[in-house]
Amino acid sequence: MSRKCFVTNKKVLTGNNVSHSKRRTRRVFLPNMHNFAFMSDILGTMIRLRVSTKGAKTIEHKAGIDNYLVSTPNAQLNEKARIWKRRIERRITANSL
């Protein structure tokens, strides 16, 4: 599984553990990633994503996955997100006709 957030682009960072004697050993800092299922009202399906908790809060703040994807520019989205965005936009245009 990917260790990069779908929304916030948080990823693995590296650093040091520093003991009392100032001895340094390498370690990794992992983002707080979880599997979430967001309901897409426009598509009528669940979209399962692996995002950080801050990313999930961002999606909920934007009133759902549909509004988040439509309001975010393509340059800030990864390839998987662009695919979901195209599906949502196609459904919106099909419903409006």
Helices and strands as residue ranges (DSSP letters): E 13-18, E 24-29, E 33-40, E 45-52, H 53-61, H 65-71, G 74-76, H 79-96
